[in-house]
Amino acid sequence: MIDQKEIELLIRLLDDPDEEVFLHVEEKLLSFGETGIQYLERAWENTFNALLQERIENLIHKIQFKGILNALELWHNSGSFDLLQGLLIVNRYQYPDIDEQKIINQIEIIKREIWMQMMYSMNAMEKVRLMNNVFYNTFGFTGNIKNYHNPQNSYLSLVLESKKGNPILLACLYSILAQKLDIPVYGVNLPKHFILAYTDYDTKTNKTTVLFYINAFNRGQVFGRQEVLAFLKQLQLAPDPRFFTPCTNSEIIVRVIRNLIISYGQVGATEKIEELKQMLNLLS
């Protein structure tokens, strides 16, 4: 239990000119964790002291970031089965106060629209055509070509709002929708471009094969293994089996974070880069 009077007294000491006192107070406030945020926010609203406001803002961020690291580590160590949950944790880094249930509801609305038009007799290609029509035409998702390296392209809440994203976020959203509809579409960690694989499981041989690939950044374009080989040849890369088969959800989140590091690197946001590297290390 938090002693309200104690925490309020500590907050008032945050602007102490003595660095040693400040560091001691900060450490004590950090120990209260996320339960102390409401008191910090209230103190920020009730003061015009610029230094105190700045220190409160930094402290709230440190508390929230620690929570993100804990959540990401737990997700990874628990098997990283839910890709959506991993994306929500990354989204929390930039938008800690966003209503995550709203994001889940937005995805459910798109899924329901596809489900209502889907027929049991549809084959793999027909299901992808239906998904493409709903995803790109009905809901208007598209690749953000003009601002390709904008960090917003890597945050799920912004992609759902703007309907624009980079290859990996559009692919993630596409595959999440597909899997919710029992359509076996999974991410493939192809160098320089993230794609999707439509898979088929053979119960007789207990083997999974790839029927075809999907480019979510290019309106769900379907292509085969030969096109992947040609792409790798252009990059002068050997055809490693990893470039043709589905990757893990942890590998997907690693790539999302690396994209963010590149994006923030272009605008010189060094503090964000260092924090994102901490998140990356948890998944190594």
C-alpha positions as CSV (number, residue, x, y, z in Angstrom):
1,M,0.0,0.0,0.0
2,I,1.2,3.5,-0.9
3,D,1.4,6.1,1.9
4,Q,-0.2,9.1,0.1
5,K,1.4,11.7,2.4
6,E,4.8,10.1,1.9
7,I,4.6,10.1,-1.9
8,E,3.3,13.7,-2.0
9,L,6.2,14.8,0.2
10,L,8.7,13.0,-2.0
11,I,7.2,14.6,-5.2
12,R,7.6,18.1,-3.6
13,L,11.3,17.2,-3.1
14,L,11.9,16.4,-6.8
15,D,13.1,19.9,-7.6
16,D,15.6,19.9,-4.8
17,P,18.8,21.6,-6.1
18,D,21.0,19.0,-4.4
19,E,21.6,16.3,-7.0
20,E,22.2,13.6,-4.4
21,V,18.8,14.4,-2.7
22,F,17.1,14.4,-6.1
23,L,18.5,11.0,-7.1
24,H,17.5,9.5,-3.8
25,V,14.0,10.9,-4.1
26,E,13.7,9.7,-7.7
27,E,14.9,6.2,-6.8
28,K,12.3,6.0,-4.0
29,L,9.4,7.2,-6.3
30,L,10.5,4.7,-8.9
31,S,10.1,1.9,-6.4
32,F,6.4,2.6,-6.2
33,G,6.0,1.6,-9.8
34,E,2.9,2.3,-11.9
35,T,0.7,2.8,-8.8
36,G,2.5,6.1,-8.2
37,I,1.8,7.6,-11.7
38,Q,-1.6,9.0,-10.7
39,Y,0.0,11.0,-7.9
40,L,2.8,12.3,-10.2
41,E,0.2,13.3,-12.8
42,R,-1.8,15.2,-10.2
43,A,1.3,17.0,-9.0
44,W,2.2,18.0,-12.6
45,E,-1.2,19.5,-13.1
46,N,-1.0,21.5,-9.9
47,T,2.4,23.2,-10.4
48,F,3.8,25.9,-12.6
49,N,7.4,24.9,-11.7
50,A,8.9,24.1,-15.1
51,L,11.8,22.0,-13.5
52,L,9.4,20.0,-11.4
53,Q,7.1,19.3,-14.4
54,E,10.1,18.2,-16.4
55,R,11.3,15.8,-13.7
56,I,7.8,14.4,-13.2
57,E,7.5,13.8,-16.9
58,N,10.9,12.0,-17.0
59,L,10.0,10.0,-14.0
60,I,6.6,8.9,-15.4
61,H,8.4,7.8,-18.6
62,K,10.9,5.8,-16.6
63,I,8.2,4.0,-14.7
64,Q,6.2,3.3,-17.9
65,F,9.3,2.1,-19.8
66,K,10.2,-0.3,-17.0
67,G,6.6,-1.7,-17.2
68,I,7.1,-2.2,-21.0
69,L,10.4,-4.0,-20.5
70,N,8.7,-6.3,-17.9
71,A,5.7,-7.0,-20.2
72,L,8.0,-7.7,-23.2
73,E,10.2,-10.1,-21.3
74,L,7.1,-11.9,-19.9
75,W,5.6,-12.2,-23.4
76,H,8.9,-13.5,-24.9
77,N,9.6,-16.0,-22.1
78,S,6.0,-17.2,-22.2
79,G,6.4,-18.4,-25.8
80,S,5.3,-15.2,-27.7
81,F,2.3,-17.0,-29.0
82,D,0.1,-13.9,-29.5
83,L,1.6,-11.5,-32.1
84,L,-1.1,-8.9,-31.4
85,Q,0.0,-8.7,-27.8
86,G,3.6,-8.2,-28.8
87,L,2.6,-5.4,-31.1
88,L,0.5,-3.8,-28.4
89,I,3.5,-3.8,-26.0
90,V,5.6,-2.0,-28.7
91,N,2.8,0.4,-29.3
92,R,2.7,1.2,-25.6
93,Y,6.3,2.5,-25.9
94,Q,5.1,5.6,-27.8
95,Y,1.4,5.6,-26.7
96,P,1.4,4.4,-23.1
97,D,-2.1,5.8,-22.3
98,I,-3.9,4.5,-25.4
99,D,-7.1,2.4,-25.1
100,E,-5.8,-1.0,-26.2
101,Q,-9.3,-2.5,-26.2
102,K,-10.2,0.1,-28.9
103,I,-7.4,-1.3,-31.0
104,I,-8.6,-4.9,-30.5
105,N,-12.2,-3.8,-31.4
106,Q,-11.0,-2.1,-34.6
107,I,-9.4,-5.4,-35.7
108,E,-12.5,-7.4,-34.8
109,I,-14.6,-5.1,-37.0
110,I,-12.4,-5.8,-40.0
111,K,-12.3,-9.5,-39.2
112,R,-16.2,-9.6,-39.0
113,E,-16.5,-8.0,-42.4
114,I,-14.3,-10.7,-44.0
115,W,-16.0,-13.5,-42.0
116,M,-19.5,-12.3,-43.2
117,Q,-18.4,-12.7,-46.9
118,M,-16.5,-15.9,-46.5
119,M,-17.9,-19.2,-47.7
120,Y,-16.7,-22.7,-46.5
121,S,-16.1,-23.9,-50.1
122,M,-13.5,-21.2,-50.9
123,N,-10.1,-22.3,-51.8
124,A,-6.8,-20.6,-50.6
125,M,-6.6,-18.2,-53.5
126,E,-10.3,-17.2,-53.2
127,K,-9.9,-16.5,-49.5
128,V,-6.9,-14.2,-50.2
129,R,-8.9,-12.4,-52.9
130,L,-11.7,-11.8,-50.4
131,M,-9.2,-10.6,-47.7
132,N,-7.5,-8.3,-50.2
133,N,-10.8,-6.8,-51.2
134,V,-11.9,-6.1,-47.7
135,F,-8.5,-5.0,-46.4
136,Y,-7.4,-2.7,-49.2
137,N,-10.7,-1.7,-50.9
138,T,-13.3,-1.6,-48.1
139,F,-11.0,-0.4,-45.3
140,G,-8.5,1.4,-47.5
141,F,-5.1,0.1,-46.1
142,T,-2.1,1.0,-48.2
143,G,1.7,1.1,-48.0
144,N,3.1,4.5,-46.8
145,I,5.4,5.1,-49.7
146,K,5.8,8.9,-49.2
147,N,6.9,8.7,-45.6
148,Y,8.3,5.2,-45.6
149,H,10.7,5.6,-42.7
150,N,8.2,7.5,-40.5
151,P,8.2,5.9,-37.0
152,Q,4.4,6.0,-37.0
153,N,4.4,3.3,-39.7
154,S,5.6,0.9,-37.0
155,Y,2.9,1.6,-34.4
156,L,-0.3,-0.5,-34.7
157,S,-2.6,2.2,-33.3
158,L,-1.4,4.7,-35.9
159,V,-1.6,2.2,-38.7
160,L,-5.2,1.4,-37.9
161,E,-6.0,5.1,-37.6
162,S,-4.2,6.4,-40.8
163,K,-4.7,3.1,-42.8
164,K,-1.0,3.5,-43.8
165,G,2.0,1.4,-42.7
166,N,5.3,-0.1,-43.6
167,P,5.6,-3.7,-45.0
168,I,5.9,-5.4,-41.7
169,L,3.0,-3.7,-39.9
170,L,0.6,-4.2,-42.8
171,A,1.8,-7.8,-43.0
172,C,1.3,-8.3,-39.2
173,L,-2.2,-6.9,-39.3
174,Y,-3.1,-9.0,-42.4
175,S,-1.8,-12.2,-40.8
176,I,-3.5,-11.5,-37.4
177,L,-6.8,-11.1,-39.3
178,A,-6.1,-14.3,-41.3
179,Q,-5.3,-16.4,-38.3
180,K,-8.4,-15.1,-36.5
181,L,-10.4,-16.6,-39.4
182,D,-8.4,-19.9,-39.4
183,I,-6.5,-18.9,-42.6
184,P,-2.9,-20.1,-42.3
185,V,-1.0,-17.0,-43.2
186,Y,2.2,-16.3,-41.4
187,G,5.1,-13.8,-41.6
188,V,8.3,-14.5,-43.5
189,N,11.5,-12.6,-42.4
190,L,12.8,-11.9,-45.9
191,P,15.7,-9.4,-46.0
192,K,14.8,-5.9,-47.1
193,H,11.2,-6.8,-47.3
194,F,8.7,-8.5,-45.0
195,I,6.3,-10.9,-46.7
196,L,3.6,-13.5,-45.8
197,A,3.3,-17.2,-46.6
198,Y,0.0,-19.0,-47.1
199,T,0.8,-22.5,-45.7
200,D,-0.8,-25.9,-45.9
201,Y,-0.4,-28.7,-43.3
202,D,-0.4,-32.3,-44.6
203,T,-1.8,-34.6,-41.9
204,K,-0.3,-37.7,-43.6
205,T,3.3,-36.5,-43.7
206,N,3.0,-34.1,-40.7
207,K,4.7,-31.5,-42.9
208,T,3.9,-27.8,-43.5
209,T,4.4,-26.5,-47.0
210,V,4.1,-23.0,-48.5
211,L,1.4,-22.7,-51.2
212,F,2.3,-19.2,-52.2
213,Y,3.5,-15.8,-50.8
214,I,1.6,-12.5,-50.3
215,N,3.0,-9.0,-50.4
216,A,0.9,-7.0,-48.0
217,F,2.7,-3.8,-48.9
218,N,1.6,-4.2,-52.5
219,R,-2.2,-4.7,-52.0
220,G,-1.9,-8.4,-51.3
221,Q,0.0,-9.4,-54.5
222,V,0.4,-13.2,-54.7
223,F,3.7,-14.7,-56.0
224,G,5.7,-17.9,-55.8
225,R,9.1,-19.2,-54.8
226,Q,10.8,-18.2,-58.0
227,E,10.0,-14.5,-57.4
228,V,11.6,-14.8,-53.9
229,L,14.7,-16.4,-55.5
230,A,14.9,-13.6,-58.0
231,F,14.6,-11.0,-55.3
232,L,17.4,-12.7,-53.3
233,K,19.6,-12.8,-56.4
234,Q,19.1,-9.0,-56.8
235,L,20.4,-8.6,-53.2
236,Q,23.2,-11.1,-53.9
237,L,22.1,-13.3,-51.1
238,A,22.2,-17.1,-50.9
239,P,18.7,-18.8,-50.7
240,D,18.7,-19.5,-47.0
241,P,15.7,-21.7,-45.9
242,R,14.8,-19.0,-43.4
243,F,13.9,-16.6,-46.2
244,F,11.1,-19.0,-47.5
245,T,9.5,-20.2,-44.3
246,P,7.4,-18.6,-41.5
247,C,9.4,-17.0,-38.7
248,T,8.5,-16.7,-35.0
249,N,6.5,-13.9,-33.4
250,S,9.6,-12.9,-31.4
251,E,11.5,-12.5,-34.7
252,I,8.7,-10.3,-36.1
253,I,8.8,-8.0,-33.0
254,V,12.6,-7.8,-33.2
255,R,12.2,-6.6,-36.8
256,V,9.6,-4.1,-35.8
257,I,11.9,-2.7,-33.1
258,R,14.8,-2.6,-35.5
259,N,12.7,-0.6,-38.0
260,L,11.9,1.9,-35.2
261,I,15.6,2.2,-34.4
262,I,16.4,3.1,-38.0
263,S,13.4,5.5,-38.2
264,Y,14.4,7.3,-35.0
265,G,18.1,7.3,-36.1
266,Q,17.2,9.4,-39.1
267,V,15.8,12.2,-36.8
268,G,18.6,11.8,-34.2
269,A,16.4,10.6,-31.4
270,T,19.3,9.0,-29.5
271,E,17.4,8.5,-26.2
272,K,14.7,6.5,-28.0
273,I,17.2,4.5,-29.8
274,E,19.0,3.5,-26.6
275,E,15.6,2.5,-25.0
276,L,14.6,0.5,-28.1
277,K,18.0,-1.3,-28.0
278,Q,17.1,-2.4,-24.4
279,M,13.9,-3.8,-25.7
280,L,15.8,-5.6,-28.5
281,N,18.2,-7.1,-26.0
282,L,15.3,-8.8,-24.1
283,L,14.4,-10.7,-27.3
284,S,17.9,-11.8,-28.2
